[in-house]
Amino acid sequence: MAEEDAQEKTEEPTAKRLEKAMEDGTVLQSKDLMVFTTLFAGLLVYFGLLSISNLMLGQWGAFFQFDMKEFQGEAVRQSFEAVKYIIGWGLIIGIPLVISVLMTQVSLSGTINVAPKAMAFKGNKINPVNGLKRMFGPKALFELGKSVIKVVFLIGAAGTIMFTQLPTLMTASHASLMNGLARVHDVFVALFVTLLLVLAFIALLDVLYQRHTHLKQLKMSKQEVKDENKQTEGSPEVKGKIRRMQMESSARASQQRQALDDVPSATAIITNPTHFAVALKYEVGERGAPVILAMGRGKMAADIIEIANKETVPIFQSPLLARALFFTGNIGHEIHEELFSAVAAVLAFIFRIANGEELEAPDVEIPDDLKFTETGGQINA
C-alpha cells in the first residue's frame, strides 16, 4: 500500500521537472486560443486597413491597365510590380498575425520555447501500429468530440446571424453599389464578431482544460521527488557528512582565531617559514611535553608570526618540523611523542641563545613517517 502511495502522482512538479519539460517541448498550449487571437488580430488589421481600402483597390486595379502598343513590356513590368505589391501587403498583414501567435504562447507558458528535442526525428511516429493507436485512442476520440461540439456551436452562431441579417442581404441587391457593399460589410462584421465571441468562450474552456491536463501530466510521485533531490543535492548521508565537515572546519577556524590571544605567552614559534606556524609553550622543570598554544597556515600563520614579532617571541624556521607539528597536533594538546626529541633540541637552542650563547641552529631530525608535504601528504623516505 505504501508503495502504491509513493508511485501515485500527487506532488507538484519541481523546477527541474518543469525545465526538462520545456527542453522536451512539453509546454502549455491551446490551439483554440491560437485560433481566437489570430482571428482577432486579423479583425484589428482589417479595421486598420479599412480607411485605405480604396487606395489599395486603386493600386491593384492599376496593374491591369496596359498600353496596347507596348503590351509585352508593360505586362512583364506590371507582373513584377504586382508580386512586390502582394509581398509588401502580405508582410503588413502577416507580421501582426505572427506577433499575436507569439504573444499568445508567451501568455500561456511565460516564454517562447524552442525545443530541439521536440523537432528531432522519432522513429515511433511513423510506426503504423502507434499511428492507429493515436487515431483511435481515448485522446483522439475526446479531441474528435471537442471538434464536433465546436463546429456545432460555430455553425449555430453563424446560422443565427445569417438568419437575422437575411432581410438586409436580400435588399442589398436593390440598393446602389456602395450602399449594397456597406450592407454586406455590416453583415460580415456582425458575423465575424459573433464567431469571435463563440471562439473566445471555446478558447477559455480549452485553456482551462489544457492547463489541467498539462499540470496533471507533469505531476510527480513522492518517490520521483526523492530521487530528484538525491540526484540534485546528493544522498542525505553524503549531505550530512559534508555538513559535519563544514561545521568541524568552522569550529577549527574559530578555535585557531581565539588561540591567537595566547601567542604572546608562547615559548617559541616554529615556522615553515611563512606557510605554517605553530606556537609552543613549555616551562623548564614542569612535567609533560610542550603544549600547542596556537597553529595555522596561510593567513593564520602570518598573523601568528606578526604577533610573535611584536611580542619578541623567538621564531625558529624548520619546514619539516612545522608541518609535522601542524598535521599531528591539536590546539591545547601536547605535541606528538615522536617529536619530543626534535622540539627539545629546538627549545634548548632557543634557551641557550637567550642566555647569550652564540650557536648554529641545530639540524632537526624528523621521523620518516612524520614528514609531510604542504598539502598533508607523506614524503617518501
N, C-alpha and C positions, 0 to 999 in steps of 0.2 A: 504493500500500500504506500509506504514511504517512497519507494522507487517510482511509483506512478506519479506522486505529487511532485517529485523532483523533475520529472520529464514533462509535466504539464506547463504549457507556456503561459505563465501568469505575470511575468516580470516585464516592466517597461524596457525598451531597447536601450542599451548603453550608447555612449558617444562613439565608441569604437564600432559597434554594430551598425549604427547609422552611417558612419564614414565608409564602412565596407559596402553597405547597400548602395551608396552613391557611386562608388567605384564600379560596382556591377551594373549600374544603370537602373537600379530599383528605387525610383523616386515617385512621389505622389503626382499622379496625372489624372486629367479628366478631359476626355475627348469632347464631351458635350459643352464644357466650359470653353474649350478652344473654339468650337463652332460658334458659340454665342458671341465671344469677344471679337472674333474675326468679322462676323456679320455686322456687329455693332460698329466696329471701326470702319467697315465698308460703307455703312449708312452715313457716318460722320463725313467720310471723304466725299460721298455723293452730294451731301448738302453743301460741303465746302466748294465743290466744283460747279454747283448749280448756277451760280451767278455768272460764270464764264462759259456756260454751255453753248450759247450762241456763237461765241468766238471759236470754240473748239469745233463746232459743226461747220463753221465757215472755213476754217483751215483745212478740215478734212475734205470738204467739197472742192476746194481749190486743187486738190491732187487729180481730180478728174476733168479738169479743164485743159484742153490741149490746143495748140496751134496746129491745124491740119497740115500746114506747109512743112512744119518741122516735127511731124508726129513721132518719128522714130527716136530722135534725140530727146525730145520732150518726155516721151514715155519712160525712157531709162532714168532720166534725171528725177522725174516725179516719183518713180518707184523707190529710188534711194531716199528721197525726202520723206516718203510715206513710211518707210521702215524706221527711219530716225524718229519720226513723229510717234510711231507706235511704241518704240523702245522708251522714249522720253516720258510719255504719259503712263506707260506701264510701270516705270520706276516711281513716278509720282504717286500712283495709286497703290503699288505693291509694297513700297517701303513702310508706310503706316501699318499695313496689314501684318508685315513681318514683325514690326515692333510690338504690335498688340499681342502676337503669339508669344514673343519672348517675355513680355511683361506678365502675361498670364502664368507662364511657367514659373517665373520668379515669385509671383504672389502665392503659388501653391507650395513650392519646395524651398523657397528662400534663396535660390541661386540658379544660374544657368549651368546645368551639369553636362559635361562632356565625358562620356564613359567609353574609352577604347575597348574595354572588355565586352560591353554590350554589342559593339559593332564587329567583334571578332566572329570568324566563321564557326558555326556549330553544326557538326555532322548530324546530330539528332533531329535538327529542324527539317531535314529532307527525308527523314525516315517515314515511309508511308503509314506504318502502324501508329507511330506517335502522332502523325498528322490526323488520322482518323479519330484518335482519342481526343485530340484538341477540338475537332469539328463536332463530335457528338458527345463530348463530356458535359458534366453538370455546368461548368462555367460557360461553355459555348451556348448551351440551351438557355441559361439565365440571360446572357447578352442578347440572344435572339428575342426572348420575351421582352426585354427592355426596348429593343429596336421597334418591335411591333407596337408597343404602347406609345412610343414617341411618335411613330408615323400616324397612329390614330389621333393623337392629340393635335398634331400639326395639320393633318387633313381636316379635322373637325373645325379647328380655328380658321383655317383658310376658307373652308366652305361657308362658315358663318359670315365672314367678312364679305365674300363674293355675293352671297345671297342678299345681305343688307345693302350692298352697293350696286346691285343689279340695275335698279332704275337709273342710276347715274350713268352706268356704262351704256344702257340702251339709248339714252338720249344724247350721248356723246356724238353719235353719227349724224345727228341733225344740227349740231352746232357748227360754228366756224372751226377752222383747223386749230387755231391757238386755244380756243375755248375747249375743244374736244381733247387736245393734249393735256390741258390743265386738269380736266376731269379725270382722265386716265392717270395722271400723275398723283392726284389726291388719293385715288383708289389704291394705287401702287404703294404709296407711303403708309396708308392705313393698314394694308395687308402686311407690309414689311414690319411695321411696329408691332402688330399683333403677334406675328410669328416670333419676333424677338422676345416679347413678354413670355410666350409659352416656352421658348428656349431658355430664358432666364430661370424659370421655375424648374425645368428639367435639369439644367446645369447645377442649380442649388442642391437638388436631391442627389445628383450624381457625385458632386464634390463630397457631400456628407458620407455617401456610401463608399466612395473610393478611399476617403480618409480612414474610415472604419476598417476596411479590408487591408489597407496598407499598414496600419499600426498593428493589426492582428497578425499579419504576415511577419512583421519584424519582432514581435514579442519573443521573449526568451524564457526558457525554463530556469529554475533556480540552479540546476547543475551547470547549465551553459554560462550563467553569470559567474559562478565559482571558477569554472575552468578559464574563463577570460581573465578574471582577476589574477589567477595564478600565472597565466602567460604574460600579463602586463606587468605585474608587480612581484612575481615570484611566489613561491610557496610560503605559508605562514612560518615554517621552521627557519627558512633562509632569512625572511624579513626579521624574525625575532633575533637571530644571530647577528645580523647587521646592526640592529638597534642596540644590542648588548655591547658590540664592539665600539659603536659610536659613543655610548654612554661611558664605557671604560676609558676611551681615548679622551673624552671631555673631562672626566674626573682626574685622569693622569695629568692633563694640561693644567687644570686648576691647582692640583697639588704642587706641580712644578712652579707655578706662578707664586703660590703662597710661600714656597720654600726659599724664594729669593731673599726674604727678610732674615733668613738665618745665615746667609753668605758672609756677612761681616764677622761672625764668630767662628768661621771655619779655620782650620789649621793650615790647610793647603788646598789649592785648586789644580787639578790635573786636567790638561787640555790636549787638543788634537792637532794643531794649536788653536784653531778657531771654530771648527765644525762641532766639536764636542767639548763639554766642560763638566767636571764632577767636583763638587765641594766636599771635602772630608773633614771630620772633626775627630781629634784624638788628644787626650790628656795623658802626659807621661806619668806612669805609675798606676794608672787605672787598669782594672781588669777588663778583658774583652778586646775586640778588634775595633779599628776605626769605623765610624758611622758615616753614612752618606747623608749630608745635610740638604744638598740640592744637586740637581743634574739636569742637563738639557742639551739639545743640539740646535744648530741653526741660530735663529733669533734668540732663543732662550740661552744658548751658550754664550752668545755675545753679551747678553745682559749680565750673566754671572761674571764674566771676565771684566766687564765695565765696573761692576760693584767692587770686585776684588781689587782692581787698580785704585779705586777711590779710597778703600779701607786698608790699603797696603797689605793685603793678604798674599802670601807667597804663591806664585804660579809656576808650575812645573810642566814642561811640554814633553809628552810621551804619547804619540798617537795610538800605539797598541794598548798601552795601559788605560788610556782614557776610554777607548772603545770597549775594552774588556769590562771596566767598571760600569759603564753605561748599560751594556746589554745583559749583564749578570746581576746587577744590583737594583735596589729599590730605595726610595727616599725614606729615611727614618730607620733603615736596617743596616746591619753590619755588612762589610764587604764580603765577597766570596772568599771562602777559606783558602782556595788555591792562589789567591792574590795577596795573601798576607805578606809573604817574603818580598814581593815587588814593592808593595806600598811601604813596608817597613824600611826598605832601602831608600825610598824617596823621602820619607819623613826624617830619617836620620840625616840625610844630606841637607835638608832644609834647616833642621835644628843646628847643625854644625855651622852652616853658613850664617845663621842668625847670631851665632856666638863669635863671629868674626873670622872664622877659618876660610881659607881660600882653597877650594876643592873643584875638581872637574865633576860634571854631572855623571851620576852612575849609569852604567849600562843595564837597564832594567830587563830582567828575564821574565817572559810570559809563557805559561804552559801552552803547548801547541793547540789543545782543544779549546783555549780561550782567546785565540787570535781571530779577530773579526774584521770584515771589511766595513766600509762606511754604511752599507745597507743591512748589516747584520749577518751576512753570510760568513761561514767559517773559511779561514785561509788555510789551504792545504799546506802541510809541512813539507 
